[in-house]
């Protein structure tokens, strides 16, 4: 599992992401009867009686299932699992050269270990 980042960054939100975060806030209010505070998780365990972060393994499992269902290429899924990130045209400007290099190396590693029939 990739290491957790402790550094924070400011990333501008597009309209869709802002809408999704507002919806997540509404779910929090519906579940716990109050607006989220600064220490509350954005993505919380919907089965917990108090605001608890979702377990990383559960989040990861849901994301991987969604990636497979959506037909994401296995090299990109592998790179996500190896680096802990999803690199896109839109977000790569927020990543360091080392982050992008690690992503690209993971994709190259997948291709190097799979024959042409699996591509």
N, CA, C and O atoms as CSV, one atom per row, in Angstrom:
chain,resi,resn,atom,element,x,y,z
A,1,UNK,N,N,0.854,-1.175,0.000
A,1,UNK,CA,C,0.000,0.000,0.000
A,1,UNK,C,C,0.896,1.233,0.000
A,1,UNK,O,O,1.882,1.262,0.738
A,2,UNK,N,N,0.594,2.243,-0.792
A,2,UNK,CA,C,1.414,3.446,-0.853
A,2,UNK,C,C,1.400,4.202,0.474
A,2,UNK,O,O,0.467,4.084,1.270
A,3,UNK,N,N,2.454,4.976,0.688
A,3,UNK,CA,C,2.522,5.799,1.895
A,3,UNK,C,C,1.494,6.908,1.856
A,3,UNK,O,O,1.169,7.424,0.786
A,4,UNK,N,N,0.977,7.280,3.031
A,4,UNK,CA,C,0.024,8.381,3.143
A,4,UNK,C,C,0.778,9.706,3.082
A,4,UNK,O,O,1.874,9.839,3.625
A,5,UNK,N,N,0.169,10.680,2.409
A,5,UNK,CA,C,0.754,12.016,2.339
A,5,UNK,C,C,0.329,12.803,3.572
A,5,UNK,O,O,-0.817,12.708,4.012
A,6,UNK,N,N,1.243,13.569,4.120
A,6,UNK,CA,C,0.911,14.427,5.249
A,6,UNK,C,C,0.917,15.892,4.844
A,6,UNK,O,O,0.505,16.754,5.619
A,7,UNK,N,N,1.372,16.170,3.660
A,7,UNK,CA,C,1.448,17.528,3.148
A,7,UNK,C,C,0.095,17.902,2.541
A,7,UNK,O,O,-0.544,17.070,1.897
A,8,UNK,N,N,-0.341,19.138,2.740
A,8,UNK,CA,C,-1.605,19.553,2.126
A,8,UNK,C,C,-1.319,20.481,0.952
A,8,UNK,O,O,-0.287,21.150,0.890
A,9,UNK,N,N,-2.272,20.494,0.027
A,9,UNK,CA,C,-2.176,21.360,-1.148
A,9,UNK,C,C,-3.539,21.945,-1.413
A,9,UNK,O,O,-4.562,21.329,-1.111
A,10,UNK,N,N,-3.554,23.136,-1.977
A,10,UNK,CA,C,-4.803,23.750,-2.396
A,10,UNK,C,C,-5.021,23.403,-3.862
A,10,UNK,O,O,-4.149,23.612,-4.706
A,11,UNK,N,N,-6.202,22.871,-4.144
A,11,UNK,CA,C,-6.549,22.482,-5.509
A,11,UNK,C,C,-7.882,23.145,-5.837
A,11,UNK,O,O,-8.841,22.998,-5.078
A,12,UNK,N,N,-7.963,23.864,-6.940
A,12,UNK,CA,C,-9.237,24.490,-7.294
A,12,UNK,C,C,-10.288,23.433,-7.611
A,12,UNK,O,O,-9.982,22.388,-8.186
A,13,UNK,N,N,-11.532,23.718,-7.227
A,13,UNK,CA,C,-12.626,22.786,-7.471
A,13,UNK,C,C,-13.403,23.205,-8.704
A,13,UNK,O,O,-13.742,24.376,-8.872
A,14,UNK,N,N,-13.679,22.236,-9.562
A,14,UNK,CA,C,-14.564,22.553,-10.676
A,14,UNK,C,C,-16.005,22.468,-10.184
A,14,UNK,O,O,-16.254,22.043,-9.055
A,15,UNK,N,N,-16.930,22.861,-11.007
A,15,UNK,CA,C,-18.339,22.932,-10.625
A,15,UNK,C,C,-18.875,21.576,-10.176
A,15,UNK,O,O,-19.601,21.494,-9.185
A,16,UNK,N,N,-18.524,20.518,-10.894
A,16,UNK,CA,C,-19.019,19.182,-10.568
A,16,UNK,C,C,-18.491,18.697,-9.226
A,16,UNK,O,O,-19.248,18.149,-8.425
A,17,UNK,N,N,-17.211,18.891,-8.975
A,17,UNK,CA,C,-16.642,18.464,-7.707
A,17,UNK,C,C,-17.239,19.261,-6.554
A,17,UNK,O,O,-17.530,18.700,-5.498
A,18,UNK,N,N,-17.420,20.544,-6.743
A,18,UNK,CA,C,-18.050,21.370,-5.698
A,18,UNK,C,C,-19.455,20.862,-5.402
A,18,UNK,O,O,-19.867,20.811,-4.243
A,19,UNK,N,N,-20.198,20.481,-6.452
A,19,UNK,CA,C,-21.548,19.950,-6.265
A,19,UNK,C,C,-21.507,18.636,-5.483
A,19,UNK,O,O,-22.328,18.418,-4.592
A,20,UNK,N,N,-20.560,17.769,-5.812
A,20,UNK,CA,C,-20.439,16.495,-5.114
A,20,UNK,C,C,-20.074,16.683,-3.641
A,20,UNK,O,O,-20.571,15.961,-2.777
A,21,UNK,N,N,-19.210,17.649,-3.361
A,21,UNK,CA,C,-18.846,17.917,-1.966
A,21,UNK,C,C,-20.017,18.501,-1.184
A,21,UNK,O,O,-20.187,18.198,-0.004
A,22,UNK,N,N,-20.825,19.338,-1.836
A,22,UNK,CA,C,-22.033,19.848,-1.155
A,22,UNK,C,C,-22.993,18.706,-0.856
A,22,UNK,O,O,-23.617,18.677,0.205
A,23,UNK,N,N,-23.114,17.762,-1.791
A,23,UNK,CA,C,-23.983,16.598,-1.571
A,23,UNK,C,C,-23.451,15.746,-0.426
A,23,UNK,O,O,-24.230,15.232,0.376
A,24,UNK,N,N,-22.152,15.594,-0.344
A,24,UNK,CA,C,-21.558,14.826,0.751
A,24,UNK,C,C,-21.820,15.522,2.090
A,24,UNK,O,O,-22.081,14.863,3.097
A,25,UNK,N,N,-21.748,16.847,2.094
A,25,UNK,CA,C,-22.065,17.600,3.313
A,25,UNK,C,C,-23.519,17.355,3.713
A,25,UNK,O,O,-23.815,17.184,4.895
A,26,UNK,N,N,-24.419,17.338,2.743
A,26,UNK,CA,C,-25.838,17.090,3.030
A,26,UNK,C,C,-26.034,15.687,3.610
A,26,UNK,O,O,-26.831,15.501,4.529
A,27,UNK,N,N,-25.319,14.715,3.082
A,27,UNK,CA,C,-25.406,13.354,3.629
A,27,UNK,C,C,-24.935,13.321,5.076
A,27,UNK,O,O,-25.512,12.619,5.907
A,28,UNK,N,N,-23.891,14.076,5.374
A,28,UNK,CA,C,-23.385,14.149,6.739
A,28,UNK,C,C,-24.469,14.701,7.655
A,28,UNK,O,O,-24.730,14.143,8.720
A,29,UNK,N,N,-25.093,15.786,7.245
A,29,UNK,CA,C,-26.153,16.418,8.052
A,29,UNK,C,C,-27.315,15.446,8.253
A,29,UNK,O,O,-27.844,15.330,9.358
A,30,UNK,N,N,-27.710,14.754,7.192
A,30,UNK,CA,C,-28.807,13.784,7.305
A,30,UNK,C,C,-28.456,12.658,8.271
A,30,UNK,O,O,-29.314,12.201,9.027
A,31,UNK,N,N,-27.233,12.216,8.256
A,31,UNK,CA,C,-26.801,11.098,9.097
A,31,UNK,C,C,-26.610,11.506,10.551
A,31,UNK,O,O,-27.043,10.792,11.456
A,32,UNK,N,N,-25.959,12.661,10.787
A,32,UNK,CA,C,-25.565,13.015,12.149
A,32,UNK,C,C,-26.339,14.193,12.734
A,32,UNK,O,O,-26.134,14.542,13.897
A,33,UNK,N,N,-27.219,14.808,11.956
A,33,UNK,CA,C,-28.077,15.859,12.477
A,33,UNK,C,C,-27.398,17.192,12.716
A,33,UNK,O,O,-27.928,18.041,13.433
A,34,UNK,N,N,-26.232,17.384,12.124
A,34,UNK,CA,C,-25.507,18.653,12.272
A,34,UNK,C,C,-24.551,18.813,11.117
A,34,UNK,O,O,-24.191,17.832,10.465
A,35,UNK,N,N,-24.129,20.056,10.851
A,35,UNK,CA,C,-23.120,20.255,9.797
A,35,UNK,C,C,-21.772,19.679,10.242
A,35,UNK,O,O,-21.496,19.606,11.439
A,36,UNK,N,N,-20.951,19.278,9.302
A,36,UNK,CA,C,-19.628,18.767,9.680
A,36,UNK,C,C,-18.739,19.883,10.215
A,36,UNK,O,O,-18.811,21.027,9.765
A,37,UNK,N,N,-17.915,19.533,11.169
A,37,UNK,CA,C,-16.938,20.465,11.713
A,37,UNK,C,C,-15.582,20.245,11.060
A,37,UNK,O,O,-15.428,19.341,10.238
A,38,UNK,N,N,-14.601,21.060,11.417
A,38,UNK,CA,C,-13.285,20.964,10.781
A,38,UNK,C,C,-12.568,19.641,11.040
A,38,UNK,O,O,-11.708,19.249,10.251
A,39,UNK,N,N,-12.901,18.948,12.121
A,39,UNK,CA,C,-12.243,17.673,12.425
A,39,UNK,C,C,-13.025,16.471,11.884
A,39,UNK,O,O,-12.563,15.336,11.998
A,40,UNK,N,N,-14.197,16.708,11.299
A,40,UNK,CA,C,-15.015,15.607,10.782
A,40,UNK,C,C,-14.528,15.174,9.402
A,40,UNK,O,O,-14.056,15.991,8.612
A,41,UNK,N,N,-14.649,13.877,9.126
A,41,UNK,CA,C,-14.227,13.392,7.811
A,41,UNK,C,C,-15.213,13.804,6.718
A,41,UNK,O,O,-16.423,13.840,6.942
A,42,UNK,N,N,-14.686,14.110,5.547
A,42,UNK,CA,C,-15.541,14.416,4.402
A,42,UNK,C,C,-16.246,13.143,3.961
A,42,UNK,O,O,-17.454,13.145,3.725
A,43,UNK,N,N,-15.496,12.066,3.851
A,43,UNK,CA,C,-16.056,10.776,3.470
A,43,UNK,C,C,-16.068,9.911,4.721
A,43,UNK,O,O,-15.026,9.458,5.195
A,44,UNK,N,N,-17.252,9.695,5.238
A,44,UNK,CA,C,-17.413,9.047,6.529
A,44,UNK,C,C,-18.028,7.659,6.359
A,44,UNK,O,O,-18.621,7.334,5.330
A,45,UNK,N,N,-17.863,6.856,7.410
A,45,UNK,CA,C,-18.446,5.517,7.437
A,45,UNK,C,C,-19.951,5.660,7.640
A,45,UNK,O,O,-20.380,6.106,8.705
A,46,UNK,N,N,-20.762,5.295,6.650
A,46,UNK,CA,C,-22.204,5.481,6.769
A,46,UNK,C,C,-22.857,4.547,7.787
A,46,UNK,O,O,-24.024,4.734,8.132
A,47,UNK,N,N,-22.126,3.553,8.268
A,47,UNK,CA,C,-22.678,2.605,9.234
A,47,UNK,C,C,-22.335,2.966,10.675
A,47,UNK,O,O,-22.884,2.370,11.602
A,48,UNK,N,N,-21.447,3.921,10.881
A,48,UNK,CA,C,-21.023,4.303,12.227
A,48,UNK,C,C,-22.036,5.257,12.850
A,48,UNK,O,O,-22.687,6.031,12.148
A,49,UNK,N,N,-22.161,5.194,14.174
A,49,UNK,CA,C,-23.086,6.082,14.891
A,49,UNK,C,C,-22.518,7.468,15.110
A,49,UNK,O,O,-23.262,8.417,15.357
A,50,UNK,N,N,-21.200,7.591,15.022
A,50,UNK,CA,C,-20.533,8.883,15.152
A,50,UNK,C,C,-19.666,9.084,13.911
A,50,UNK,O,O,-19.298,8.111,13.253
A,51,UNK,N,N,-19.337,10.327,13.584
A,51,UNK,CA,C,-18.522,10.557,12.377
A,51,UNK,C,C,-17.163,9.866,12.472
A,51,UNK,O,O,-16.326,10.223,13.301
A,52,UNK,N,N,-16.965,8.895,11.628
A,52,UNK,CA,C,-15.716,8.141,11.551
A,52,UNK,C,C,-15.266,8.121,10.096
A,52,UNK,O,O,-16.094,7.982,9.196
A,53,UNK,N,N,-13.976,8.257,9.858
A,53,UNK,CA,C,-13.523,8.136,8.466
A,53,UNK,C,C,-13.806,6.732,7.952
A,53,UNK,O,O,-13.828,5.760,8.707
A,54,UNK,N,N,-14.018,6.659,6.659
A,54,UNK,CA,C,-14.155,5.336,6.057
A,54,UNK,C,C,-12.819,4.622,6.192
A,54,UNK,O,O,-11.762,5.251,6.155
A,55,UNK,N,N,-12.872,3.339,6.343
A,55,UNK,CA,C,-11.657,2.549,6.439
A,55,UNK,C,C,-10.982,2.560,5.066
A,55,UNK,O,O,-11.624,2.298,4.049
A,56,UNK,N,N,-9.687,2.866,5.046
A,56,UNK,CA,C,-8.945,2.986,3.786
A,56,UNK,C,C,-9.131,1.769,2.882
A,56,UNK,O,O,-9.279,1.904,1.667
A,57,UNK,N,N,-9.121,0.596,3.477
A,57,UNK,CA,C,-9.250,-0.623,2.679
A,57,UNK,C,C,-10.624,-0.691,2.002
A,57,UNK,O,O,-10.734,-1.153,0.866
A,58,UNK,N,N,-11.668,-0.232,2.696
A,58,UNK,CA,C,-13.015,-0.241,2.114
A,58,UNK,C,C,-13.101,0.763,0.965
A,58,UNK,O,O,-13.671,0.467,-0.084
A,59,UNK,N,N,-12.538,1.939,1.168
A,59,UNK,CA,C,-12.526,2.954,0.107
A,59,UNK,C,C,-11.782,2.418,-1.106
A,59,UNK,O,O,-12.247,2.531,-2.240
A,60,UNK,N,N,-10.634,1.839,-0.849
A,60,UNK,CA,C,-9.817,1.303,-1.923
A,60,UNK,C,C,-10.564,0.205,-2.673
A,60,UNK,O,O,-10.537,0.161,-3.903
A,61,UNK,N,N,-11.228,-0.677,-1.938
A,61,UNK,CA,C,-11.963,-1.771,-2.576
A,61,UNK,C,C,-13.095,-1.240,-3.453
A,61,UNK,O,O,-13.290,-1.724,-4.569
A,62,UNK,N,N,-13.839,-0.256,-2.965
A,62,UNK,CA,C,-14.926,0.337,-3.760
A,62,UNK,C,C,-14.374,1.013,-5.015
A,62,UNK,O,O,-14.947,0.892,-6.098
A,63,UNK,N,N,-13.277,1.712,-4.863
A,63,UNK,CA,C,-12.679,2.396,-6.006
A,63,UNK,C,C,-12.195,1.389,-7.051
A,63,UNK,O,O,-12.412,1.576,-8.248
A,64,UNK,N,N,-11.545,0.331,-6.595
A,64,UNK,CA,C,-11.069,-0.686,-7.533
A,64,UNK,C,C,-12.231,-1.370,-8.246
A,64,UNK,O,O,-12.161,-1.615,-9.450
A,65,UNK,N,N,-13.292,-1.679,-7.516
A,65,UNK,CA,C,-14.474,-2.283,-8.147
A,65,UNK,C,C,-15.052,-1.347,-9.201
A,65,UNK,O,O,-15.413,-1.779,-10.295
A,66,UNK,N,N,-15.137,-0.074,-8.869
A,66,UNK,CA,C,-15.651,0.910,-9.822
A,66,UNK,C,C,-14.774,1.031,-11.054
A,66,UNK,O,O,-15.275,1.166,-12.170
A,67,UNK,N,N,-13.463,0.984,-10.853
A,67,UNK,CA,C,-12.538,1.072,-11.984
A,67,UNK,C,C,-12.712,-0.125,-12.914
A,67,UNK,O,O,-12.738,0.031,-14.135
A,68,UNK,N,N,-12.833,-1.319,-12.334
A,68,UNK,CA,C,-13.042,-2.518,-13.148
A,68,UNK,C,C,-14.379,-2.450,-13.872
A,68,UNK,O,O,-14.456,-2.765,-15.060
A,69,UNK,N,N,-15.428,-2.045,-13.174
A,69,UNK,CA,C,-16.760,-1.943,-13.768
A,69,UNK,C,C,-16.772,-0.936,-14.913
A,69,UNK,O,O,-17.431,-1.155,-15.929
A,70,UNK,N,N,-16.050,0.155,-14.750
A,70,UNK,CA,C,-16.007,1.199,-15.776
A,70,UNK,C,C,-15.120,0.820,-16.960
A,70,UNK,O,O,-15.088,1.535,-17.961
A,71,UNK,N,N,-14.410,-0.287,-16.854
A,71,UNK,CA,C,-13.562,-0.717,-17.959
A,71,UNK,C,C,-12.240,0.020,-18.043
A,71,UNK,O,O,-11.652,0.123,-19.120
A,72,UNK,N,N,-11.766,0.534,-16.915
A,72,UNK,CA,C,-10.469,1.216,-16.895
A,72,UNK,C,C,-9.377,0.205,-17.261
A,72,UNK,O,O,-9.405,-0.941,-16.810
A,73,UNK,N,N,-8.430,0.634,-18.070
A,73,UNK,CA,C,-7.361,-0.260,-18.510
A,73,UNK,C,C,-6.592,-0.788,-17.297
A,73,UNK,O,O,-6.303,-0.033,-16.369
A,74,UNK,N,N,-6.261,-2.083,-17.303
A,74,UNK,CA,C,-5.542,-2.674,-16.168
A,74,UNK,C,C,-4.219,-1.987,-15.825
A,74,UNK,O,O,-3.819,-1.985,-14.660
A,75,UNK,N,N,-3.539,-1.409,-16.800
A,75,UNK,CA,C,-2.281,-0.706,-16.508
A,75,UNK,C,C,-2.538,0.509,-15.619
A,75,UNK,O,O,-1.725,0.830,-14.752
A,76,UNK,N,N,-3.662,1.180,-15.833
A,76,UNK,CA,C,-3.989,2.343,-15.013
A,76,UNK,C,C,-4.424,1.917,-13.609
A,76,UNK,O,O,-4.122,2.593,-12.625
A,77,UNK,N,N,-5.127,0.800,-13.529
A,77,UNK,CA,C,-5.510,0.272,-12.215
A,77,UNK,C,C,-4.255,-0.123,-11.441
A,77,UNK,O,O,-4.134,0.161,-10.250
A,78,UNK,N,N,-3.338,-0.773,-12.120
A,78,UNK,CA,C,-2.071,-1.171,-11.488
A,78,UNK,C,C,-1.317,0.062,-10.995
A,78,UNK,O,O,-0.802,0.071,-9.877
A,79,UNK,N,N,-1.253,1.093,-11.821
A,79,UNK,CA,C,-0.544,2.318,-11.436
A,79,UNK,C,C,-1.201,2.960,-10.217
A,79,UNK,O,O,-0.509,3.475,-9.339
A,80,UNK,N,N,-2.529,2.933,-10.160
A,80,UNK,CA,C,-3.226,3.456,-8.969
A,80,UNK,C,C,-2.817,2.645,-7.738
A,80,UNK,O,O,-2.485,3.211,-6.697
A,81,UNK,N,N,-2.844,1.329,-7.866
A,81,UNK,CA,C,-2.514,0.489,-6.721
A,81,UNK,C,C,-1.056,0.691,-6.283
A,81,UNK,O,O,-0.744,0.646,-5.093
A,82,UNK,N,N,-0.195,0.908,-7.233
A,82,UNK,CA,C,1.233,1.063,-6.931
A,82,UNK,C,C,1.548,2.441,-6.332
A,82,UNK,O,O,2.382,2.551,-5.433
A,83,UNK,N,N,0.881,3.489,-6.831
A,83,UNK,CA,C,1.235,4.855,-6.416
A,83,UNK,C,C,0.241,5.485,-5.452
A,83,UNK,O,O,0.576,6.441,-4.753
A,84,UNK,N,N,-0.991,4.953,-5.407
A,84,UNK,CA,C,-2.007,5.549,-4.544
A,84,UNK,C,C,-2.656,6.785,-5.132
A,84,UNK,O,O,-3.320,7.540,-4.421
A,85,UNK,N,N,-2.473,6.996,-6.414
A,85,UNK,CA,C,-3.076,8.173,-7.052
A,85,UNK,C,C,-3.581,7.816,-8.437
A,85,UNK,O,O,-3.196,6.804,-9.022
A,86,UNK,N,N,-4.448,8.670,-8.941
A,86,UNK,CA,C,-4.925,8.574,-10.310
A,86,UNK,C,C,-4.465,9.853,-10.993
A,86,UNK,O,O,-4.833,10.952,-10.577
A,87,UNK,N,N,-3.673,9.712,-12.026
A,87,UNK,CA,C,-3.134,10.876,-12.730
A,87,UNK,C,C,-3.960,11.112,-13.992
A,87,UNK,O,O,-4.172,10.203,-14.795
A,88,UNK,N,N,-4.415,12.340,-14.147
A,88,UNK,CA,C,-5.190,12.733,-15.325
A,88,UNK,C,C,-4.576,13.987,-15.936
A,88,UNK,O,O,-3.710,14.626,-15.338
A,89,UNK,N,N,-5.038,14.329,-17.135
A,89,UNK,CA,C,-4.602,15.582,-17.759
A,89,UNK,C,C,-4.925,16.759,-16.841
A,89,UNK,O,O,-4.144,17.705,-16.729
A,90,UNK,N,N,-6.082,16.689,-16.186
A,90,UNK,CA,C,-6.540,17.810,-15.359
A,90,UNK,C,C,-5.756,17.963,-14.063
A,90,UNK,O,O,-5.557,19.085,-13.597
A,91,UNK,N,N,-5.305,16.848,-13.464
A,91,UNK,CA,C,-4.672,16.988,-12.149
A,91,UNK,C,C,-3.152,16.906,-12.166
A,91,UNK,O,O,-2.520,17.156,-11.140
A,92,UNK,N,N,-2.550,16.563,-13.296
A,92,UNK,CA,C,-1.105,16.370,-13.275
A,92,UNK,C,C,-0.321,17.654,-13.021
A,92,UNK,O,O,0.832,17.597,-12.594
A,93,UNK,N,N,-0.928,18.802,-13.275
A,93,UNK,CA,C,-0.222,20.061,-12.997
A,93,UNK,C,C,-0.046,20.279,-11.494
A,93,UNK,O,O,0.768,21.106,-11.081
A,94,UNK,N,N,-0.802,19.545,-10.671
A,94,UNK,CA,C,-0.704,19.675,-9.219
A,94,UNK,C,C,0.264,18.666,-8.612
A,94,UNK,O,O,0.485,18.664,-7.401
A,95,UNK,N,N,0.840,17.810,-9.449
A,95,UNK,CA,C,1.741,16.772,-8.960
A,95,UNK,C,C,3.192,17.144,-9.222
A,95,UNK,O,O,3.501,17.897,-10.145
A,96,UNK,N,N,4.066,16.605,-8.399
A,96,UNK,CA,C,5.498,16.851,-8.587
A,96,UNK,C,C,6.007,16.001,-9.748
A,96,UNK,O,O,5.380,15.007,-10.115
A,97,UNK,N,N,7.133,16.387,-10.319
A,97,UNK,CA,C,7.729,15.536,-11.361
A,97,UNK,C,C,7.973,14.107,-10.861
A,97,UNK,O,O,7.816,13.153,-11.623
A,98,UNK,N,N,8.353,13.955,-9.600
A,98,UNK,CA,C,8.582,12.612,-9.047
A,98,UNK,C,C,7.284,11.815,-8.993
A,98,UNK,O,O,7.287,10.614,-9.265
A,99,UNK,N,N,6.175,12.468,-8.645
A,99,UNK,CA,C,4.881,11.790,-8.611
A,99,UNK,C,C,4.496,11.303,-10.005
A,99,UNK,O,O,4.052,10.167,-10.170
A,100,UNK,N,N,4.663,12.153,-10.991
A,100,UNK,CA,C,4.320,11.787,-12.368
A,100,UNK,C,C,5.241,10.678,-12.866
A,100,UNK,O,O,4.798,9.751,-13.543
A,101,UNK,N,N,6.513,10.777,-12.530
A,101,UNK,CA,C,7.474,9.744,-12.946
A,101,UNK,C,C,7.109,8.392,-12.322
A,101,UNK,O,O,7.194,7.363,-12.992
A,102,UNK,N,N,6.707,8.387,-11.057
A,102,UNK,CA,C,6.312,7.134,-10.396
A,102,UNK,C,C,5.085,6.531,-11.083
A,102,UNK,O,O,5.013,5.317,-11.275
A,103,UNK,N,N,4.125,7.376,-11.452
A,103,UNK,CA,C,2.921,6.921,-12.156
A,103,UNK,C,C,3.299,6.290,-13.504
A,103,UNK,O,O,2.850,5.195,-13.841
A,104,UNK,N,N,4.130,7.004,-14.257
A,104,UNK,CA,C,4.542,6.507,-15.568
A,104,UNK,C,C,5.363,5.221,-15.449
A,104,UNK,O,O,5.237,4.322,-16.281
A,105,UNK,N,N,6.196,5.136,-14.423
A,105,UNK,CA,C,7.001,3.928,-14.210
A,105,UNK,C,C,6.101,2.735,-13.878
A,105,UNK,O,O,6.367,1.617,-14.320
A,106,UNK,N,N,5.063,2.964,-13.118
A,106,UNK,CA,C,4.136,1.876,-12.778
A,106,UNK,C,C,3.412,1.371,-14.027
A,106,UNK,O,O,3.235,0.165,-14.198
A,107,UNK,N,N,2.999,2.285,-14.892
A,107,UNK,CA,C,2.349,1.877,-16.144
A,107,UNK,C,C,3.332,1.077,-17.004
A,107,UNK,O,O,2.974,0.032,-17.547
A,108,UNK,N,N,4.562,1.563,-17.127
A,108,UNK,CA,C,5.582,0.856,-17.906
A,108,UNK,C,C,5.851,-0.526,-17.313
A,108,UNK,O,O,6.052,-1.492,-18.049
A,109,UNK,N,N,5.853,-0.620,-15.991
A,109,UNK,CA,C,6.065,-1.906,-15.318
A,109,UNK,C,C,4.940,-2.881,-15.665
A,109,UNK,O,O,5.199,-4.059,-15.914
A,110,UNK,N,N,3.699,-2.402,-15.683
A,110,UNK,CA,C,2.582,-3.277,-16.035
A,110,UNK,C,C,2.780,-3.816,-17.452
A,110,UNK,O,O,2.648,-5.018,-17.687
A,111,UNK,N,N,3.094,-2.932,-18.385
A,111,UNK,CA,C,3.276,-3.372,-19.772
A,111,UNK,C,C,4.449,-4.339,-19.903
A,111,UNK,O,O,4.402,-5.259,-20.719
A,112,UNK,N,N,5.494,-4.141,-19.113
A,112,UNK,CA,C,6.662,-5.012,-19.193
A,112,UNK,C,C,6.366,-6.414,-18.662
A,112,UNK,O,O,7.072,-7.361,-19.010
A,113,UNK,N,N,5.355,-6.561,-17.842
A,113,UNK,CA,C,5.055,-7.854,-17.230
A,113,UNK,C,C,3.821,-8.533,-17.826
A,113,UNK,O,O,3.405,-9.586,-17.345
A,114,UNK,N,N,3.236,-7.945,-18.861
A,114,UNK,CA,C,2.052,-8.541,-19.497
A,114,UNK,C,C,2.291,-8.689,-21.001
A,114,UNK,O,O,2.839,-7.801,-21.654
A,115,UNK,N,N,1.866,-9.825,-21.521
A,115,UNK,CA,C,2.083,-10.053,-22.941
A,115,UNK,C,C,1.059,-9.268,-23.782
A,115,UNK,O,O,0.093,-8.717,-23.254
A,116,UNK,N,N,1.287,-9.235,-25.049
A,116,UNK,CA,C,0.465,-8.424,-25.966
A,116,UNK,C,C,-0.997,-8.838,-25.960
A,116,UNK,O,O,-1.861,-8.010,-26.251
A,117,UNK,N,N,-1.305,-10.091,-25.638
A,117,UNK,CA,C,-2.704,-10.541,-25.611
A,117,UNK,C,C,-3.500,-9.923,-24.469
A,117,UNK,O,O,-4.728,-9.878,-24.534
A,118,UNK,N,N,-2.835,-9.451,-23.437
A,118,UNK,CA,C,-3.508,-8.872,-22.285
A,118,UNK,C,C,-3.636,-7.360,-22.386
A,118,UNK,O,O,-4.221,-6.721,-21.512
A,119,UNK,N,N,-3.094,-6.798,-23.441
A,119,UNK,CA,C,-3.094,-5.354,-23.565
A,119,UNK,C,C,-4.355,-4.937,-24.225
A,119,UNK,O,O,-4.576,-3.745,-24.436
